[in-house]
């Protein structure tokens, strides 16, 4: 298909409504949705899971499956209604003029084909390009997406690449035909924050180089700020506010947009003095939407008989494209100070509950692990880790995938045993005792909240019976009635209605499932709770509620919380101390204030720079790390971070290449594992600066 020359809007979506037709009847997924994408422009689509973002994208691709149908409105590409395209024309359009990048890169790659062949297919199929020219183009695009050793990459299979490299290849594949419109559906959700920063930088640069228009779908407002010119906020199938970045971020005119910003941990929020404000209630299911304003039941400004009277249309606010779907725009004082959540006193850490000394965890792996034989190689997952955790304290453990965070959690839980070193829980040595040999009181004392609430509940058991099962294992309650009463109290503890005891997991939302997971963790009055990315799979508004819940339970029960995360925004908000890990090593440790203020370890500095911050008043130092975290099977010599460090040139005699730095004390409780002299550390500037308002 020949490229269509066109100088007007690349994409026009006009009053689009999409429904899915099931045995239960018509389910409206998107209603009255409009937006425009101009040449070279990036438009962000923001909202919680289930709000219709991806359905809009599939509507643009005309790929709604057998049940989905556009029931009204139009999608125009370069001025022509996509409904008028034949199936052959649509097939030619997809991949050549419109390309889509999905959340999970492996879903877009053929595991049995080399990368080069997969890339070459695009121009060969869409443009009839010769193989020789297609190879040259593949090499050029793989170079453009900043892949190391492009020729080797083209000869590799997908499984030989890291997640970040796979996503870069998917982006390269989308760019092979130089499309006019690129749709990105949560393209960085599965990636580490440092890799995400590189991808965002890449997408922005490629948009400028190729002049590609972009529709960027995300639930992360910080990412949208970093990548887009305009944005559209969606709620329950509708656009509720749209406009340029500055207008929507600084002059928001819809209660949902305002509530969304209140529930994310921006610099300045504090779990005690300025806690997050979670959005009350739950997201409505498509067949349970209220009359009038969909956000009405959760809105602070709801007016009975008016907001729930009839359908509300988008209203132009300023004449420059800033629109909102709210009847009370002119009546609400948008600059009024937020009614704060209840302040709480800062808890004082108590006695040491968990003590880890020079912990090592190595795995032996055969070179030919599939069929046996070959040399045995050692994976050094944890390397001489030492720390203490106290009663009522939150210790955050941060770092990229593969740094050893989850391995450390497994050793603490008894799912793995330590290779060397000591782990003491209330002075009881547990490093060599697997979970099946631990006493019941030890197992109940240290519990875990997992990342994905969907995988941790038995789909065939009710919520109540799963909590009662945990109580039986922990030998809590004298009989079934006592255990049932304790189960109901645990549902109260995690703020779930007692009626949920009879529900099946499939009847719960993600946030509700995670609350059940928390209830189970506290069933045995756990002293230490290891929370492994407990909110990363949840929407931002739900994150605030679950985080607040964890903090409240911690205050009441004096729980020690080990919070494993790669999200430094949430870490800054809720942790008392922070431990930064890289390739099995602890490279920095200190109070939250110490770790988030210079001097930093060079890796911490890069991590902070990579965090997307949804605040136009924040100025960030841009640090993009080259390459991926090295393999723990073949770690670099000397400092583990030396292959990616941007400060290495300040250390004389190639010391970083040859010697592992000692852990050294800076001030207070602040420790750092780095060869940099104090004079270089003293010259470090803050990565995140808040501009004077």
N, C-alpha and C positions, 0 to 999 in steps of 0.2 A: 504494500500500500504506500503510495507516495505521500510525503509529508504535506500537511495542509498549511499553506501560508495564511497567516491571520494576525491582524494587529490589535484586535479587540480583546476582551476577557478570554483567557484560556478555558476557564470553567465557570459556568453560571448555573447555580442550583436555585430554582425558583419555586417556592411554596411546595416543596417535595413532601409527600406523605407515602410511607412504605408500611405495608402490613404483611403479616404471615398468617396463612390460612391453615388451621389445624382442625382436628376432630372437635375440639372445644369451640370452634368458631374463629372469627377474625380477631387477630391480636395486633393492634397498631404498635409499630416499633418506632417509627419516626413520623412526626406530625408537623406540617406547616414550616418546613426547614428551608431557609434561603441563605446562600452565601455566594461570593464571587471571588475568583482567584485571577489576578492580573498577570501578564507576562513577567517572569522573574520574581514574582512575589511568593512569600511563604506565609501560609495561613494555618494557624493552630486550631485544633479541635480538642477541647478540654471537657472532661466530665468523669463521673464515677462509672464503674462497671455497670453495664446494662442501660446506659443512658442513650445509646443509639449511635455512638461514634463510628464503630466498625460497620454498622448497617448502612450509614451514609456512604462510606467508602465502597462497599459492595454495590450500592446503588449506582455509584459513578462507574464502576467496572461492569455494570449490568450483569452481575453474577449473584443473584439472590436465591438460586436454587429453585426447586420445583414448588416450594410453599410460599416463597416471597414474591411480592408483586408491588410495583409502583401504582398506587391507587389514585393519586392526583399529583399535579405539578410536573415539572420538567427538569431534566439534566441536559444542559447544552455544553458541548465541547467545541471550542472555536466557532461558536455561533450556530452549530447544527445540533438539533435534538437527537440524543443518542437512541431514542425509541425508534427513530426513522432508519437506523442502520440495519442492514441485513446481518445475519449470523456470520457470514464470511467477512463482512466489513468489520464487525466487532472483533472477530478473531485476529484480524490483521492490525486493528487499532491497539489491542492489548499487547503490551510488550514492546511495541514500536513507538506509539505516540503517548500511551499512558502505561506507566510501570508501577508496580506495587511492591513494597518491601514489608515483610511480615515480622511479627515479634520473635518467632523462633526460627533462626536461620536454617537449621537442618531440615525443616519442613519444605524448604525451597530448593534443596540440593539433592542430587541423586548420589547416594552413597557408593554406588558401583562405578561411577564415571570420574575420570580425572577432571580437575578444575578447568584446565585449558579447554577441553572438549566441550564442557558445559557452557563456557563463555562463548566459544566460537559458534555454537549452535544458533545463538540469538541473531547475529547479522546474516548468517547463512540462510536461516529460515525466513526472516522478515524482509531482508533486502537482497537476497540472492548473491551475497558476497562470496568471493572465492575463498577457499580454505587458507591460502597463504596470506591474503589481506585480513581475514578474520583473526588469524593468529597475531598479526602485527597490532591490530586494534585491541585484542585481549591483553597483550603485553603492555600497551599504552595505558589502558584503563586500570589494570592491576597496579601499575606504577602510580597512577593518579590517586588511588585509594591507600597509598603509603604502605604497601606490603613489602616486607624485606625479601630480597632475592626473588624478584617476580618470575624468572624463568623456572626456578625450583618449585615455586607455588603452583605454576601451571601444570607441572608434572605430578602434583600431589593429589591425594584423595581427600574428600572432606574430613574424614575422621582424623587425619594427620594435622589438622589445624585447630587452634583454640577457638573458643566461642566468639571472641572479638574478631579474629581473622575470618571466621566463617561469615560473620555479618558484613565485613568489608567486601567479601567476594559476592555476597548477595547484592550489595549496593553497586558493585562493579558490573554485575550481570544486568541490573536495571538500567545502568548508564550506557551499556553497549550499543543501544540503538538511538542514543541521544534523545530521550523522550521529551515532550513538551511539558508533561505533568508527571510528577513523582508523588505517589501516595505512600506515606510512611506510617504504618500502624504499630505504635509502641515499639520502635526498632531497637531500643536500648534497654528494655526492662530486664532482660535476662543477663545483662552484662555488668561487670564491675564498674564502679564509679570512675576509675581512671581510664578504663577502656571506653566508657560512655563519653567522657570528655573528648577523647580522640575522635570518636565517631561523629559527635556533634560538630566539632571543629571541621571535620572532613565534609559533612553534609553542607555546612554553611559555605565552605570554600568551593565545593563542586557546584552549588547553586549559582554562585557568582561566575564561575568559569564557563559553565555550559548554558547559563541563562534559563535553567529549568525552574518552572513553577512548582511549588510544593504544597501539599496538604498534609500537615504533620499532626497525627493523632497521638495524644498522650494524656495521662492523668497527672503528669508532673508539671506544675506551673513554672517551676524554675527552668526546665528544659525549653518550654514554650518561649519564655523570656529570652533565652540564649539564641533561639533559632528563628523566631517568626517576626513578621512585620505587623500582622493583625491576628486576632484570635476570636473564636466563637465558643462561648461557654454553654454546654448542653446539660439539661436535667430532664430525666424521664421522657426522652423522645423529642424534646423541644429545644430549640435555641432560646436561651433566656437572656443572654447579653452578648453583644458583638461590637467590635470596634478596634481601633489600633491599640497596640500594646500599652502606650502611655495612658490612654483614656481609661481602659478597663482596669489596669493595675492601680492607677492613682486616683481615678474618679469613678470608682465602681458604682453602678446604679441599679443593682438587683440584689435582693436579700440573700439569694443563694451564693452569688459570687462573694459577697461579704462574709458569709458564714464559712465558705471554703477557705478563704484567707485566714480566718480566725483559728481554723483547726490545723494549720500547718506550722511547724516550729521554725519561725524566722529568727534571725539574730536578734537578741533582746528578750525573747520569751524565756521564762524561767519557771520550772515546775513548782516552785514555792511562791515567788513574788508575782509572777505574771503567767499563770497556767493557761494552757490551750483551752479553747471553748469548743467542745464537741457539738456537732449538729444533733439536736434531739430527734428521737424517732428513727424510723427506718425508711429506706428508699422504697417507693411503691412498686409493686409488681405491675406489669403492663395491663392486666385485666382488673386491677384494683385501684386505678388512678382516680383521684377525687374529681369532683366537678370544679370547673373554673381553673384556678392556678394549681398546677401539679405540686408546687412546693408549699402550698398553703398550710397543710397540717404540721409542717416543721418550721414555719416562718414566725419570727418575732413580731412581725408587723401585720399579721393576718387580721382581716376584718370580716366577721360573720355576715353573710347575706350580700356581701359585695365581692370579695375575692373568690367566693365559691358559687357565683351566680351564673356565669357564662364563660365561654372560651375567651382568653385574653390574647390580643394581638401584639406583635412587636411595635414599639413606638420609637420614633427617631427623637433623640434627646438634644443633640447639638447641631445637626445638619451636616456633620462630616463623617457620617457612617456609624456613629456610636448609638446603638439601639438597645432597648431593654423591654422585656415582657413583664411589666409590673404596672398595676393601676395606681400605685401610691408613690410614684417616682418623685413628684413635686411636694409631697407631704412629709416625706422621711428626711430627717436631718442626717445626711450621709457622713458628715464630719463629726458627729457626736462620738464622744469617748465610748469605747466598748464597755458594756457592763461586764466587769471582770468576774471570772469564776472565783470561788472562795479561795482566799489566800491560805496557805498552810505554813506552819512553822517548819523550818529546816530540821530534819531528823539528825540526831547526833549518832555517828557510828559507835557501836558497842564493842564487845570482846571479839577477838579473832575467831571466826567460825571455820574458815577454810584456809589451810596453809600449804602452798606448793613450793617445793625447793628443788632446783636444778632438774626439773622433769624432762626426760627424753622419751620420745616414742619413735622407734624405727620399725619399718616393715621390710622384710626380705622378699624380694620378687625375683623369680627366675627370668632370665633374659628371654626365654621362650616359654612364657607363662601358660600358653594355651596347651602345648603338648609336652611340657616338662623338658628338663635338660637345659644345657647352656649355663653360663655363669650366673651366679646369684648376685643381684644388685640390691643395694640398700636405699630405701626411701626414708630420708630424715624428715619426718612430718613435724615433730616438735623437738626443739634443740635447747636444752638447759633453760627451761622456763621457771621463773621464780616470782611469786607474788603472794599477798595475803588479802583475804576478803573478810570484812567485819559485819557484825550484826547491823541490820537496817541500812546497809550501804549498797549502792548500785555501782558495780564495776563494769564498765563497757570494754569489750574486746573487739577491736576493729582491724580490718585489713581486707585485702582482695581474696578472691577464691584461690584456694591452694596455699594459703599462708599458714594453715594449721589450726584455725579457730575451731572447726568442728571436730578435728581429731582430739584436741584438748578436751572438748565437751564429752566426747566418747570415753576418754580415760576417767574423767571425773564421775561419769555415770556408771562406770564398770562395764561398758559395752566393749572396751578394750582395756588391756592392762599395760602399765608403764614398762618401758625397756629399762629405765634407770631413774633415780631420783625419788622424792617422797611427796605423797599427797596425804594430808591429815585433815579429817573432818571431825571437829571437836576433839582433837588430839588422837583420834583413832586412825591408824595407818590403813588406807584403802587402795593405794596405788597398784597392789598386786592381786587384789581380790575381785574376780569377775562378778557381775551382778547376780548370777545364779547362786553364788556362794556367800553373798552378803546377807547379814541379818535383816529381818523385816524393818526394824526401826532405822537402820542405815539407809535402806532403799527409800523409805518414806521421807527421810530427812533431806535427801537431795533428789529433786525431781526436775523434769524438763518440759518446756513448752516449745513445740516444734514450729518450723517455718510455715508449713502448709497444713492448715486445719482440715483440708479435704482428705488428706491421706491418713490422718491419725484416728479417725472414728470408724467404728465398724458399721457399715451401711445397713446391716440387717438387725441391729439392736437399737432400742429406744435410747434417748439421751439419758434418762434416769437410770436405766439398767447398766449403762456403761460406767456411770459414776459410782453406782452401788458395787459394781465389780471391783473397782479400785479400792473401795472401802473394805471389801472382803479380803482382798490381797494384803492390805495394810493392817488387817485384824482390828478394825475400828468398829465399835458398836457391839453390844452383847447379843442382839438378835436382829431379825430382818426389819422389824418396825423401827428400832433405833437407827439402823442404817438408812432406812427410808427418810426418817426425820433429818438426819445429817445431810443426806443428798439434797433435800429441799432447802436446807440452810446454805449449802454450797451454791445452789442456783441463786439464792438471795445475794450471796457474797459477790457473784459475778454479774449481778443486776439482770438476770433473765427471769421472766415470769415462771412461776412454779408449774404452770400448765405445760411448759416445754418438756417436762419430764416424760411425757407420753409421746413426744414427737420423734420422728425418725430424722437422721442427719440430713437427708435430702430436702427436708422441709425448712432447713435453716439457711440463713445467709452466711457468707464467709466470716463476717465479724462475730456472728452468733456462735458459729462452730468454734472459733478461736476462744470464745468465752467458756465453752464447754471444756476445751483443752486446758484452760487455766484452772477451772473448777477441779478437774481430775488431778492436776499437779498439786493443788493445795488440799486434796482429800486427806492426806496423811499428815497435815500440819507441817509441811516442808519448811526446813530452816533455810535451805539454799535452793533457789530455783535458777536453773540454767535456761535462759530464753534465747533460742537460736533463731535469729531473724523473725521474731514473733509477729511483726506487723508488716513485713515487706510484701506479703501477698494480698494485703488489704487496701481498700480505697483510703485516701487521705483523711476523709471525715471519720471513717471507722477507726483509722490508726489513732486519732486523738482520743477517742472513747476508750479503746483497749489499753493505750498507754496510761491514761488517767486511772483506769481500773487497776492496773498493775501497781501503780504508785500508791493508791489508796489501800490496797491489800497489804502492800509492804509496810506502810505506816502502822497499820493496825496489828500486824503479826510480827513486826521487826524482822522481816525476811531479808536475807542476803540475796541480791539479784545480780547474776552474771548475765549481762545483756550483750549478746553477740550480734554485731551488725556491720554493714558497710555504709549505712546512711549516717553521715556525720551530723546532719541537722538534728535528727532525733537523739543521737548520742549526746550532743551538746546540751540539749534540752533536759534530759532526764538523768544523766550519769553524775556521780560524785567524783569518780576517778576513771581514767582512761588508760588502757593498755593497747599499744599499737603493735601489730604483728606483721612480719614480712618473712616469707619463706621459712617458717618454723621458729624464727627468732622473735623475741620481744625487742623492738628497736627503740621504743619510747614508752615511758610510764610516768604518770603524775596526776595531780588533781585536774579536773576539767579546765579550770582557768589557766593552769600552767601549760597544758598540752595545746590549748587553742590560742595561745599567745606566743609570739616569738620570744626566744629562739626555738625553732622546731628541728626535729630530725628532717633531713631533706625529703624523706618519704612522706612524713606527716604533712609537710608543706605542700607536696604535690596532691595528696589526698584532699586537703582542705580546698585547694584551688579547683579541684574537679567537681566539687559539690555544687549542683545547680541551686541557686538561691532565688526565690520568687519575690524579689524586692528591688524596685528600680533605684532605691537609695544606696544599694550595696555596690561597691566597686571591688572587683576581684582581680588579684594578680593572676595572669594566665600562665599556667605551667602544664604543658602537655608531655607526659612521659612517652618515650619511644619504646616500642617492644612490649612483650608480655612478661608476666612473672615467670622466672626460670623454673625448670622442673626440679622438684625435690629429689629426684633420682640422680640428677646431675647438677648439683648446685655450683655456682661460681666460687672460685677461690677467694680468700680474703673476706671482705664485707659482702653480705648476701645481696645488698642493693647496688653494688658498684657498677653493674652492667647498665643501669638506667639512671644513675645519679647525675644531676646537673651541676653539683658542687665538687665533684671528684677532682677537678683540675686544681682546686685550692689546697689539696693535700700533697705534700712533697714526697719524693722517692717512691712513687707508685705503691704507697702503703696500703691503699684501699684494695689493690689487686692481690696482695700477698698476706695481709694479716687481718684476722677478725678483730674488730674494735672491741675494747672492754666496755662494759656498762659503767657509765660514770655519772656522778651526782652533779647537778647544776645548782638549783636553789630549792629550798623547801623539800618537797617529796619528788621533785622532778629528776628523772633519770633518762639518759640517752645513750644509745650504742652507736657512736660515730667517731671517726678520726679527726673531724674538723676542729681546728684550734678555736679557742674562745673568741678571739678577735673576729673570726668569720661568723661565728654564731651571733655575736653582738650586732653584726651589720644586717641581720635578717629583718625584713620589714613585715608588718602584718599582711597576711594574704587577703583577708576580708576586712574592708573598711566601710563603715557606714557614713555616708555623706551627711553633712549638716543640713537639716531640713529648713 
